[in-house]
Amino acid sequence: MNKNRCVVWGSGLFGKKIIDAVRARYEIVFYVDSDIQKQGGEIQKIPICSPSCITNMPVDVNTVIIGIKDDKLIEEVRGEITKLTERQIIIVSGKDLYNEHQNEYLNAVHLRHRFNWEVDFEQQFEDWIHNIDEEVNYWKNDVLSEEGMNHNYYVNICNKHIFDDSAVLPLINAGLVVMDVGCGLVSPYSNLLPSGDEIRLIPVDALAYFYNRMLQEKARPQNNYQCLFGMFEFLDLFFEKDYADCIIINNALDHCIDPFRALLSVIKVLKCGGSIFMRHTRATALLENYSGLHKWNLDFIDDHFVIWNETNMIDISEKFSAFADIEIKYNDTSIREGQILEIIIKKKEEISDKIFLGDSAALLAYCIKCIMDKLASVML
């Protein structure tokens, strides 16, 4: 079937990113860019032309796709296109087209893997161990180092003395135990609430020993800040049942070995009536091309919280319905992959041990074996 022919305005990062989405429906004749430095170049053998080329587009080309993310610039380009030609041109938002393409892909994955959750825990853990160095080096070189590109993030956290996350504050009160699980180098939260009352903040991370040593050796004093060790998938083995009133997970669940097992373990540590608050970029693993520790996509379909990758998908809202209520919020003004999900899981009943998958002790023993093998390879 012959595709309609089109022109894409914008040869920047987003213009390049949407090429697959555009090609699924159109044949791209040329790109347009107002940057003289880019004109005369190519993107995958497609020429980049000046805006004046719109005036002399072939007669069978009547669609211009705006490959720009900024809404203000999109409107400016719309106006420019209408000035450049008197023809009746169909102007399509590249953002909308890209979203449709991504959603079609997600729906196809959903149909293919809807009831499939067969995580090879041992293989996933071996991959996780293999990618630890990259994660540690990110925090050491990009965040903690004064020359690091994200060092200001660390400085801002060090200067933050009040718990000011407006999305989490309604979930907590004075005196409660609040865990920040998967907190990274240092938790961005404080014990002190805006009211002047205090909570008991417990930072937890599987790489806690790395982070604590890094902070001791290179960082400014943090009031004896100490991150506790704990793995998501075995959190209930490191902390008592009903230990926490609120558990925060920010941009960390996608790093898990098995995020379904992880959430089951986390919710056992949570008290009834307590909440898990999660904030993640939507479909991070897809966005990061499954690199490093990014192995899972946190997403939603029809207001259901789902987790998926290329081989597995699970509907968490459905699986947790008997013992928890789940609320999903997101900034719906941005493209799908740029959306930030805020997910609140409120525990309403105790969870049955029968729901757990496999023998936790045996899996933890396997993790220890892999860790020792990793140590041996480094030290000998």
C-alpha positions in Angstrom: 0.0 0.0 0.0 1.4 3.4 -1.0 1.9 5.8 1.9 1.1 9.5 1.9 4.1 11.6 1.4 5.1 14.3 4.0 7.7 16.8 5.1 9.0 16.9 8.7 9.8 20.4 10.1 12.5 20.0 12.7 15.7 18.0 12.4 16.8 18.2 16.1 16.7 15.4 18.6 12.9 15.1 18.7 12.7 15.3 14.9 15.0 12.4 14.7 13.3 10.5 17.5 9.9 10.5 15.7 11.2 9.1 12.4 9.9 5.6 13.1 6.5 6.9 14.1 6.3 9.0 10.9 7.5 6.3 8.6 4.9 3.9 10.0 2.3 6.1 8.1 4.2 8.4 5.7 7.0 8.5 3.3 9.3 11.4 4.4 10.3 13.5 1.3 12.6 15.9 3.2 13.2 17.5 6.6 13.0 21.3 7.1 15.1 23.2 9.5 15.7 27.0 9.9 19.2 26.3 11.2 21.6 27.1 8.3 24.2 24.8 9.8 21.9 21.8 9.4 20.6 22.6 5.9 22.2 20.5 3.3 22.7 17.6 5.7 20.8 14.3 6.0 19.0 12.2 8.5 19.0 8.5 7.4 19.6 9.7 3.8 16.7 12.1 4.0 17.8 15.6 3.0 17.5 18.6 5.3 16.2 21.7 3.5 15.5 25.3 4.3 11.9 26.5 5.1 11.7 28.0 1.6 11.4 24.5 0.3 7.8 24.4 1.7 6.8 26.8 -1.0 7.9 24.4 -3.8 6.8 21.1 -2.3 5.8 18.4 -4.8 2.1 18.5 -5.6 1.6 15.1 -4.1 3.0 16.3 -0.7 0.3 18.0 1.3 1.3 17.1 4.9 3.8 18.8 7.2 4.6 17.1 10.5 6.1 19.4 13.1 8.9 17.5 14.8 9.3 19.9 17.8 8.3 19.3 21.4 8.0 22.9 22.6 4.3 24.0 22.3 5.2 27.7 21.8 7.6 26.8 19.0 5.0 24.5 17.4 2.5 27.4 17.1 5.2 29.6 15.6 6.0 27.0 13.0 2.3 26.6 12.2 2.2 30.3 11.4 5.4 30.1 9.4 4.0 27.3 7.3 0.8 29.2 6.4 3.0 32.1 5.3 5.2 29.9 3.1 2.4 28.4 1.0 -1.1 29.1 -0.2 -1.9 25.5 -0.6 -4.2 23.6 1.7 -1.6 21.9 3.9 -2.4 19.4 6.6 -0.3 20.2 9.6 0.3 17.3 12.1 1.8 17.5 15.5 4.8 15.2 15.8 4.1 14.8 19.5 0.6 13.5 18.9 1.8 11.1 16.2 4.7 9.9 18.4 2.3 9.3 21.3 -0.1 7.3 19.0 2.8 5.2 17.7 4.1 4.5 21.3 0.6 3.6 22.5 0.0 1.3 19.6 3.3 -0.4 20.5 2.3 -0.6 24.2 -1.1 -2.1 23.3 0.5 -4.7 21.1 2.9 -5.7 24.0 -0.1 -5.7 26.3 -2.0 -8.1 24.1 1.0 -10.3 23.6 2.1 -10.5 27.3 -1.0 -9.6 29.3 -0.9 -12.6 31.5 2.7 -13.6 31.2 5.0 -13.1 34.2 7.8 -15.6 34.1 10.9 -13.7 35.3 14.1 -15.7 35.2 15.3 -14.4 38.6 18.8 -15.8 38.4 19.5 -14.4 35.0 18.0 -11.0 36.0 20.1 -10.9 39.1 23.3 -11.8 37.1 22.5 -8.9 34.8 21.9 -6.6 37.8 25.3 -7.6 39.3 26.9 -7.0 35.9 25.5 -3.4 35.7 26.3 -2.3 39.4 29.5 -0.6 38.3 27.7 1.7 36.0 25.2 2.8 38.7 27.9 3.3 41.3 30.1 5.3 38.8 27.1 7.5 38.0 26.7 8.5 41.6 30.4 8.8 42.2 31.5 10.7 39.1 28.3 12.5 37.9 26.7 13.4 41.2 29.2 13.4 44.1 32.2 14.8 42.2 32.3 18.6 42.0 33.1 18.3 38.3 30.1 16.0 37.7 27.3 17.1 35.4 24.7 16.5 38.1 26.6 17.7 41.1 24.1 20.5 41.7 21.6 17.8 42.5 23.7 16.6 45.4 24.4 20.2 46.6 20.7 21.0 46.6 19.9 17.9 48.7 22.6 18.8 51.2 21.1 22.2 51.6 17.5 20.9 52.0 16.4 20.7 55.6 12.7 20.4 55.3 10.5 17.7 53.9 8.8 19.7 51.1 7.5 17.1 48.6 3.9 18.3 48.3 2.7 15.0 46.7 4.0 13.0 49.7 3.1 15.3 52.6 -0.6 14.4 52.7 0.4 10.8 53.3 2.5 11.4 56.4 2.2 12.9 59.9 4.5 13.7 62.8 6.2 10.7 64.4 5.6 8.2 61.5 8.2 5.9 60.1 8.9 6.9 56.5 11.2 4.7 54.4 12.9 6.0 51.2 13.7 2.7 49.4 16.1 2.8 46.5 17.1 6.3 47.7 20.5 6.4 45.8 23.5 8.2 47.1 21.6 10.3 49.6 17.8 10.6 50.3 16.3 13.9 49.0 14.0 14.0 52.0 14.4 15.4 55.6 13.1 14.3 59.0 11.7 17.8 59.5 8.2 18.6 58.3 7.1 22.1 57.4 5.0 22.2 60.6 8.2 21.8 62.7 7.3 18.2 63.7 9.5 15.3 62.8 9.2 11.9 61.2 11.6 9.0 61.4 13.2 8.9 57.9 14.8 5.5 57.0 16.9 5.7 53.7 17.4 2.2 52.2 19.2 1.0 49.1 20.7 -2.2 47.8 23.9 -0.3 47.2 24.0 1.3 50.6 27.5 0.1 51.5 28.9 1.7 48.3 27.1 5.0 49.0 28.0 5.2 52.7 31.7 4.7 51.9 31.6 7.3 49.1 30.0 9.8 51.5 32.5 9.1 54.2 35.5 9.6 51.9 34.4 12.5 49.7 31.3 14.3 51.0 30.5 17.1 53.3 29.2 16.1 56.7 25.5 15.0 56.7 24.6 14.8 60.4 25.8 11.2 60.6 23.6 10.3 57.6 23.5 6.5 57.1 21.8 4.6 54.4 20.6 1.1 55.4 21.1 -2.0 53.2 18.0 -3.7 51.8 17.0 -5.3 48.6 13.6 -4.6 47.2 12.8 -8.3 46.5 13.6 -9.2 50.1 12.7 -6.1 52.0 10.5 -8.2 54.4 13.6 -10.2 55.4 15.5 -7.1 56.3 12.7 -5.2 58.1 9.8 -6.4 60.3 6.3 -6.8 59.1 4.2 -3.6 59.5 7.4 -1.6 60.1 6.7 1.5 58.1 3.8 4.0 57.9 4.8 5.2 54.4 7.3 3.9 51.8 8.7 6.2 49.1 10.1 4.8 45.9 11.4 7.3 43.4 12.9 6.2 40.0 14.1 2.9 41.5 11.5 0.2 40.9 12.6 0.0 37.2 16.0 -1.2 38.5 14.6 -4.2 40.2 15.3 -7.8 39.5 11.6 -8.7 39.8 9.4 -5.6 40.4 6.3 -7.7 41.2 8.1 -9.7 43.9 9.6 -6.4 45.0 6.3 -4.7 45.5 4.9 -7.7 47.3 7.8 -7.6 49.7 7.6 -3.9 50.2 3.9 -4.0 51.0 4.5 -6.6 53.7 6.7 -4.1 55.5 4.0 -1.5 55.2 1.4 -1.1 57.9 -2.3 -1.4 57.1 -3.7 2.0 56.2 -0.2 3.1 55.1 0.8 4.1 51.6 3.5 3.4 49.1 4.3 6.5 47.0 6.2 6.0 43.7 7.3 8.6 41.2 8.9 7.4 38.0 9.3 8.5 34.4 6.8 6.5 32.3 8.3 3.6 30.5 11.9 4.4 31.5 13.5 1.2 30.3 12.1 1.8 26.8 13.3 5.4 26.9 16.8 4.2 28.0 16.8 1.3 25.5 17.0 -1.2 28.4 20.6 0.0 29.2 22.3 -0.4 32.6 19.9 -1.2 35.4 16.8 0.0 33.5 15.0 -3.3 32.9 11.4 -2.5 33.5 8.7 -0.1 32.4 6.3 1.4 34.8 3.2 2.3 32.9 -0.6 2.3 32.8 -3.4 1.1 30.6 -7.0 2.1 31.2 -6.1 3.5 34.7 -4.5 0.2 35.6 -0.9 0.3 36.9 1.2 -2.1 34.8 4.8 -3.2 34.7 6.3 -4.6 31.5 9.4 -5.2 29.3 9.9 -7.1 26.0 8.9 -10.5 27.5 6.7 -9.8 30.5 3.8 -7.7 31.6 1.7 -7.7 34.7 -1.4 -5.7 35.8 -0.5 -4.6 39.4 -3.9 -3.0 39.9 -5.5 -6.3 39.3 -3.1 -8.4 41.3 -3.2 -6.1 44.3 -7.0 -5.4 44.3 -7.7 -7.7 47.2 -5.5 -5.9 49.7 -4.7 -2.5 48.2 -6.1 0.5 46.4 -4.1 2.1 43.6 -4.3 5.7 42.4 -2.3 6.9 39.3 -1.5 10.5 38.5 0.5 11.8 35.6 1.3 15.1 33.7 -0.8 14.5 30.6 0.5 17.5 28.8 3.8 15.9 27.7 4.5 13.1 25.3 4.0 9.7 26.7 7.6 8.8 27.3 8.2 12.2 29.0 5.3 11.8 31.4 6.0 11.5 35.2 3.9 8.9 36.9 2.9 9.3 40.6 1.4 6.1 41.9 -0.1 5.7 45.4 -0.7 2.2 46.7 -2.8 2.2 49.9 -2.7 -1.0 51.9 -6.2 -1.9 53.1 -5.6 -5.5 54.3 -2.8 -7.8 55.3 -1.2 -9.8 52.4 -1.3 -13.5 52.4 2.1 -15.3 52.3 0.6 -17.6 49.6 0.9 -14.8 47.1 4.7 -14.8 47.3 6.5 -16.3 44.4 9.0 -19.2 45.1 11.4 -19.6 48.0 12.7 -16.3 49.1 15.5 -17.8 51.2 16.8 -19.9 48.3 16.8 -16.9 45.9 18.5 -14.7 48.5 21.2 -17.5 48.9 21.7 -17.4 45.1 22.1 -13.6 45.3 24.8 -14.0 48.0 26.6 -16.6 45.8 26.7 -14.2 42.9 27.9 -11.3 45.0 30.8 -13.4 46.4 31.7 -14.4 42.8 31.7 -10.7 41.9 33.9 -9.9 44.8 36.3 -12.7 43.9 36.6 -11.4 40.3 37.4 -7.9 41.6 39.8 -8.8 44.3 41.8 -11.7 42.8 
